[in-house]
Amino acid sequence: MAAAPTIPIKPGDLARIAPISSCAYFLDADGTLFDIMPRPEDVVADHGLRTLLAGLAGATRGALALVSGRAIKDIDRIFAPLIFPVSGLHGAEIRFPDRSRGSPNDGAMNCVRQPLADFMAARPGLILEDKGAALAVHFRQTPELAHEVLEFLGALAQQSGLAVQEGKMVAELKQAHHDKGKGIAALLANPPFLGRKPVFIGDDLTDESGFLFVNAQGGVSARVGPPGIASDAHYRLPDPASVRAELHRLLASD
């Protein structure tokens, strides 16, 4: 992780450092655009957020994408009826601006589904989210099981050639060669993102690969959360409410 502290984004700063006319925006969802909910299925974008994102997509001529650990079908449920370019499942699946798709290998998870199901059955309170090409274990309701979950997933990953992705009160098994940085790269190589400076806002360990990629492109990286968290992001916003407020200011500056 970078030793330098992140720089707080003050009201109006985003429009100055990442103007709409020249930038492409990549936004995480959970923990960035809205607060983390106890259950993933409880998350639904409100009318104000949908209106804001639709406005930004129009102002950038489509250079707005969502970058998430969720599957694309779940992102579509949350933001319906809006349809955006998406990097889903930590870059394992991509929907490009022309709505063509890069699809993951769902079969890679077949060898770990049963042992993981057996593990979960013996530990009430854990929640399994089967995303097809990734398997997420949520332990927000049973935080005392965090170490046991990570240890078990680590052993499964080692046996199967998969990788463990840690997040906020969640850990996932995913294919090792996918990450959010590669998802952003795939989208950035296509119009209307091509030629624009990338801006990525995220909140979690899962977003660090995205921060690193965007930094390497000379872009703008911002992590959502309190000060003092080690991160490769250059900037910081305190919470999802501040992200929305700053995106509103960005849109108003156009």
C-alpha positions in Angstrom: 0.0 0.0 0.0 1.1 3.6 -0.6 2.5 5.3 2.5 1.3 8.8 1.5 -2.1 9.7 3.1 -5.1 10.2 0.9 -6.1 13.8 0.2 -9.6 14.8 1.4 -11.9 15.9 -1.5 -13.6 19.2 -0.5 -16.9 20.4 -1.9 -16.4 21.2 -5.6 -12.9 19.6 -5.8 -14.0 16.7 -8.1 -15.1 19.1 -10.8 -11.7 20.8 -10.7 -9.5 17.6 -10.7 -11.8 15.5 -12.9 -13.8 17.6 -15.3 -16.7 16.1 -17.2 -15.4 17.2 -20.5 -12.2 15.1 -20.4 -12.9 12.3 -17.9 -14.4 8.8 -17.8 -16.0 7.8 -14.5 -15.9 4.3 -13.0 -18.0 3.9 -9.8 -18.2 1.1 -7.3 -21.7 0.5 -5.9 -21.9 -1.0 -2.4 -20.2 1.3 0.2 -19.6 4.0 -2.5 -22.9 5.0 -4.0 -24.9 3.7 -1.1 -24.3 2.3 2.4 -23.6 -1.4 3.0 -26.8 -3.2 3.8 -27.1 -6.3 6.1 -28.2 -8.4 3.1 -27.0 -7.9 -0.5 -30.5 -8.3 -1.9 -31.8 -5.4 0.2 -30.0 -2.8 -1.9 -32.0 -0.8 -4.4 -31.1 2.5 -5.9 -33.5 5.3 -5.1 -35.0 7.7 -7.6 -32.5 10.5 -6.8 -29.5 8.2 -7.4 -30.9 6.9 -10.7 -31.5 10.5 -11.8 -28.0 11.6 -10.9 -26.3 8.7 -12.7 -28.5 9.1 -15.8 -27.5 12.8 -15.8 -23.8 12.0 -15.5 -24.1 9.4 -18.3 -25.6 12.0 -20.6 -23.1 14.7 -19.7 -20.2 12.4 -20.4 -21.7 11.1 -23.6 -21.8 7.6 -22.0 -18.4 7.6 -20.3 -19.8 6.3 -17.0 -19.6 2.7 -15.8 -20.3 0.7 -12.7 -17.5 -1.4 -11.3 -18.7 -4.0 -8.8 -18.2 -7.4 -7.2 -21.8 -8.0 -8.0 -23.0 -9.9 -11.1 -24.2 -7.7 -13.9 -27.8 -9.0 -13.5 -27.8 -7.9 -9.9 -26.5 -4.4 -10.8 -29.3 -4.2 -13.4 -31.8 -5.1 -10.7 -30.5 -2.4 -8.4 -30.5 0.4 -11.0 -33.5 -0.7 -13.1 -34.6 0.5 -15.6 -31.2 2.1 -16.3 -28.6 0.1 -18.2 -25.0 1.1 -17.8 -21.6 -0.4 -19.0 -20.5 -2.6 -16.2 -17.5 -4.5 -14.9 -19.1 -7.2 -12.7 -17.8 -10.0 -10.5 -14.5 -8.2 -9.9 -13.8 -7.9 -13.7 -14.9 -11.5 -14.5 -17.8 -10.3 -16.7 -17.9 -7.1 -18.7 -20.8 -5.4 -20.5 -19.4 -3.0 -23.0 -21.1 0.3 -24.2 -22.5 -1.5 -27.2 -24.0 -4.1 -24.8 -21.8 -6.9 -26.0 -20.4 -9.1 -23.3 -17.3 -10.7 -22.0 -18.5 -13.6 -19.9 -16.8 -15.6 -17.1 -16.2 -19.3 -16.8 -18.9 -20.2 -14.3 -17.7 -23.8 -14.2 -14.6 -22.8 -12.4 -16.6 -22.8 -9.1 -18.1 -26.3 -9.5 -15.4 -28.0 -7.6 -15.8 -25.9 -4.5 -19.6 -25.5 -4.3 -20.3 -28.6 -2.3 -17.5 -28.3 0.3 -18.5 -24.7 0.8 -22.2 -25.6 1.2 -21.2 -28.2 3.9 -19.1 -25.6 5.7 -21.9 -23.1 5.7 -24.6 -25.6 6.8 -22.6 -26.2 10.0 -22.4 -22.5 10.8 -25.8 -20.7 11.0 -25.6 -17.0 10.4 -23.3 -17.1 7.5 -24.8 -16.0 4.2 -23.7 -17.5 0.9 -24.1 -15.4 -2.3 -23.6 -17.6 -5.3 -22.7 -15.2 -8.2 -22.0 -18.0 -10.7 -18.3 -17.2 -11.4 -17.7 -16.1 -7.8 -18.9 -17.3 -4.4 -19.2 -14.8 -1.5 -19.5 -15.6 2.2 -21.0 -12.8 4.2 -20.3 -12.8 7.9 -21.7 -9.5 9.0 -24.2 -11.2 11.3 -21.5 -13.5 12.7 -18.2 -11.5 12.8 -16.7 -13.9 15.3 -16.5 -16.4 12.4 -14.4 -14.2 10.2 -11.1 -15.9 10.9 -12.6 -19.4 10.4 -14.2 -18.3 7.1 -11.0 -16.8 5.7 -9.0 -19.9 6.8 -11.4 -22.3 5.1 -11.7 -20.3 1.9 -7.9 -20.0 1.8 -7.5 -23.8 1.9 -10.2 -24.2 -0.8 -8.5 -21.6 -3.0 -5.1 -23.3 -2.7 -6.6 -26.7 -3.6 -8.5 -25.4 -6.6 -6.3 -22.7 -8.1 -8.8 -19.9 -7.2 -8.2 -16.7 -5.2 -9.7 -15.2 -2.0 -10.9 -11.6 -2.2 -11.5 -10.0 1.1 -14.0 -7.2 1.6 -16.0 -5.6 4.4 -17.5 -8.4 6.4 -17.3 -10.7 3.3 -14.8 -12.9 1.6 -15.1 -14.4 -1.9 -13.7 -17.2 -4.0 -13.0 -15.9 -7.5 -10.8 -16.7 -10.5 -7.3 -15.5 -9.7 -6.7 -13.6 -13.0 -9.7 -11.3 -12.6 -9.7 -8.0 -10.7 -11.4 -4.6 -10.9 -8.3 -2.9 -12.4 -8.5 -5.3 -15.4 -12.2 -4.6 -15.7 -11.7 -0.9 -15.9 -8.9 -1.4 -18.4 -11.2 -3.4 -20.7 -13.8 -0.7 -20.6 -11.3 2.1 -21.0 -10.1 0.6 -24.2 -13.5 1.3 -25.9 -15.4 4.4 -26.9 -16.7 6.5 -25.3 -14.2 5.9 -22.5 -11.2 5.7 -24.9 -9.0 8.8 -24.7 -10.5 10.1 -21.5 -8.8 10.3 -18.1 -10.1 7.5 -15.9 -11.7 8.4 -12.5 -12.4 5.5 -10.1 -14.2 5.9 -6.8 -14.4 2.8 -4.5 -14.4 1.9 -0.8 -12.9 -1.5 -0.1 -9.9 -3.8 -0.5 -11.6 -5.1 -3.6 -11.1 -1.7 -5.2 -7.4 -1.4 -4.7 -6.5 -3.0 -8.0 -8.7 -0.4 -9.7 -6.9 2.5 -7.9 -3.5 1.1 -9.0 -4.6 0.9 -12.6 -6.1 4.3 -12.7 -3.1 5.8 -11.0 -0.8 4.3 -13.6 -2.9 5.9 -16.3 -2.5 9.4 -14.7 -6.2 9.3 -13.6 -8.0 10.1 -10.4 -8.5 7.5 -7.6 -10.7 8.1 -4.5 -11.4 5.8 -1.6 -14.6 6.2 0.4 -14.2 6.0 4.2 -12.6 7.5 7.3 -9.0 8.8 7.3 -6.2 6.5 8.4 -7.0 3.5 6.1 -4.0 2.4 4.1 -4.8 2.7 0.4 -3.3 3.3 -3.0 -6.1 5.8 -3.7 -4.8 9.4 -4.0 -8.0 11.1 -2.7 -10.7 10.4 -0.1 -14.4 11.0 0.5 -15.9 10.2 3.9 -19.0 8.3 3.0 -21.6 7.5 0.3 -23.6 10.7 1.0 -20.5 12.8 0.3 -19.9 10.9 -3.0 -23.4 11.6 -4.1 -23.1 15.3 -3.1 -19.8 15.6 -5.0 -21.3 13.9 -8.1 -24.2 16.4 -8.0 -21.6 19.3 -7.9 -19.7 17.7 -10.8 -22.9 17.5 -12.9 -23.8 21.1 -12.0 -20.4 22.3 -13.2 -21.0 21.0 -16.7 
